[in-house]
Structure formats: C-alpha cells, structure tokens
Amino acid sequence: MLEKFKMNASLFRYDNGSVISQKSAFKEVANNVSKIMKIDSKRVIDSIENREKTKSTALIEGLAIPHIILKGNFSPWLYIFKSDKDIADWNCLDDSKVSILICLIVPQPVNQQDDNFKKMHLVINKLAEDDIVSQISKTETARQVVDILRS
C-alpha cells in the first residue's frame, strides 16, 4: 500500500529525548518543530494543547498522535519523538504510559491533494494495525519508528 509513495525526508523528521510529563513533551516537540519551521514555539504549543483539550491523542502501547495545526502554506509532515522514559501523566487507552509521539503537522486549511497529505493518511491507516503498533511500541529510537512506518 505504501509502496506507491516514496517515503522521503519531506514526510518524516524525528528525534529522541527524555521527558517525564506531557507538558515537557509538548515543550520538547514545540521547540524542535518551531526550529524546523522557523516559527515561534508558542504557536506550536498552543496548537498541541488546544487539540489535546478536545480529546486525548493517546492510543495504546505507549503511542500518541498529537496534532499540530498551523495557519500557513506548507506540505504536511510527521514529527516522530521517542522518549527514553514513560510520560508519567499521559495515559493510553490500555493504561500504558505514552513514550512515542507521532505528531501530525498540517496546515490550515489542508490541501487533501498534497502528496504528503496522502502519504500521511496511509501512515495513519497503518497505525490501525495491531502488529504495527506492537512493533512500534518495542522500538528504542525514533529512527526505528520511522523505519517501521516506511516499510
């Protein structure tokens, strides 16, 4: 399914770190995303927090998919963050603690015809597969998560 799209650097960015709270995870992600996009990190944090207040993005087996929706004209992409510690105050549906964030970075409004948006949609569909989520939950680095999502 993903073979028809080349999963190149324009879709994925990734990083590893050590955070222990949801707030510090959001700050870490916001700092990295803001550097990549050359924007104020407050815009990123506000977007993550507003989306998370609507509904938790934590799934199962330590995986969360926070959304970062920003006004602008850019191609959607995914930022993968892997913490070497469980995030103590962020529970998944199965009561595991979040440690892997697959952040959706999308423009508002989104162009659904954008190639990266189509690729992102396919990646998100992969996250509905139990074996993929299980593989991701066993990773030690963000790079390993990216490799699984590209396969």
VOGU-3710 file (C-alpha; in Angstrom, 3 decimals, decimal comma):
1> mlekfkmnas> 0,000/0,000/0,000  2,728/2,489/0,922  4,944/1,270/-1,907  3,287/3,590/-4,398  4,641/6,567/-2,473  8,289/7,218/-1,840  8,642/7,945/1,862  11,317/10,610/1,742  12,643/13,205/4,141  9,840/15,622/3,270
11> lfrydngsvi> 7,380/13,448/5,196  9,363/12,440/8,315  11,520/14,228/10,847  12,463/12,564/14,120  14,257/12,990/17,408  14,915/11,224/20,713  14,799/12,750/24,152  13,981/12,316/27,785  10,745/13,779/29,097  8,619/12,730/32,046
21> sqksafkeva> 5,481/14,873/31,742  3,024/15,722/28,995  3,882/19,411/29,385  7,601/18,771/28,945  6,879/16,509/25,951  4,833/19,256/24,305  7,598/21,771/25,014  10,263/19,486/23,531  8,193/18,819/20,428  7,310/22,504/20,063
31> nnvskimkid> 10,958/23,566/20,314  12,020/21,098/17,642  9,097/21,746/15,293  9,480/25,519/15,646  13,173/25,291/14,703  12,368/23,204/11,637  9,550/25,512/10,549  11,224/28,721/11,729  8,212/29,846/13,754  7,523/30,769/17,372
41> skrvidsien> 7,319/27,672/19,596  4,304/29,191/21,410  2,222/28,749/18,251  3,127/25,059/18,232  2,460/24,518/21,944  -0,880/26,334/21,693  -1,925/24,110/18,795  -0,923/20,864/20,547  -2,589/21,851/23,821  -5,807/23,042/22,161
51> rektkstali> -6,154/19,771/20,247  -5,345/17,681/23,315  -8,013/19,514/25,356  -10,589/18,485/22,765  -9,710/14,812/23,027  -6,666/12,867/24,158  -4,482/11,683/21,312  -3,025/8,806/23,344  -3,797/5,449/21,749  -2,383/2,155/23,067
61> eglaiphiil> 1,003/0,590/23,870  2,668/3,921/24,656  1,713/5,633/21,393  0,128/9,072/20,955  -0,600/11,029/17,789  -0,700/14,725/18,744  -1,929/17,154/16,113  -0,212/20,420/15,268  -2,421/22,526/13,019  -0,873/25,782/11,859
71> kgnfspwlyi> -2,012/28,503/9,520  0,242/28,596/6,511  1,033/27,159/3,155  3,257/24,132/3,676  3,206/20,450/2,933  2,040/18,219/5,840  4,654/16,126/7,593  5,163/13,829/10,571  7,431/14,508/13,522  8,349/11,378/15,486
81> fksdkdiadw> 9,541/11,799/19,067  10,657/8,895/21,244  11,234/9,473/24,933  13,563/7,137/26,777  11,179/7,387/29,748  7,440/6,867/30,068  5,476/10,105/30,311  4,057/9,668/33,797  0,952/11,837/33,452  -0,161/10,736/29,975
91> nclddskvsi> -2,159/7,514/29,898  -3,117/5,486/26,852  -6,447/3,704/26,451  -4,848/0,467/27,697  -3,396/2,242/30,782  0,143/2,172/29,378  2,112/5,434/29,534  2,918/7,418/26,397  6,560/7,346/25,289  6,234/7,655/21,490
101> liclivpqpv> 4,677/10,642/19,773  3,805/10,598/16,088  2,912/14,247/15,563  0,794/15,284/12,613  1,947/18,678/11,348  -0,715/20,024/9,000  -1,582/23,415/7,517  -4,910/25,092/7,934  -6,577/24,760/5,530  -5,185/21,394/4,451
111> nqqddnfkkm> -4,819/20,541/0,772  -6,036/16,948/0,552  -4,439/16,631/-2,891  -0,955/17,276/-1,480  1,255/14,193/-1,928  2,493/14,367/1,670  -1,087/14,544/2,939  -1,866/11,356/1,005  1,259/9,678/2,387  0,389/10,814/5,910
121> hlvinklaed> -3,088/9,367/5,543  -1,593/5,986/4,596  0,758/6,086/7,571  -2,125/6,864/9,930  -4,039/3,908/8,484  -1,028/1,703/9,305  -1,420/2,752/12,939  -4,767/0,945/12,994  -2,909/-2,351/12,504  -2,214/-4,074/15,819
131> divsqiskte> 1,042/-5,634/14,633  2,406/-2,244/13,508  1,551/-0,631/16,849  3,134/-3,584/18,652  6,329/-3,244/16,599  6,457/0,497/17,240  5,959/0,010/20,985  9,099/-2,138/21,127  11,378/0,416/19,462  14,230/2,117/21,250
141> tarqvvdilr> 14,713/5,079/18,896  12,625/7,442/16,819  14,541/6,281/13,750  13,269/2,724/14,307  9,697/4,067/14,435  10,244/5,838/11,104  11,678/2,665/9,576  8,569/0,703/10,605  6,256/3,354/9,184  8,191/3,405/5,918
151> s> 8,092/-0,377/5,479
//
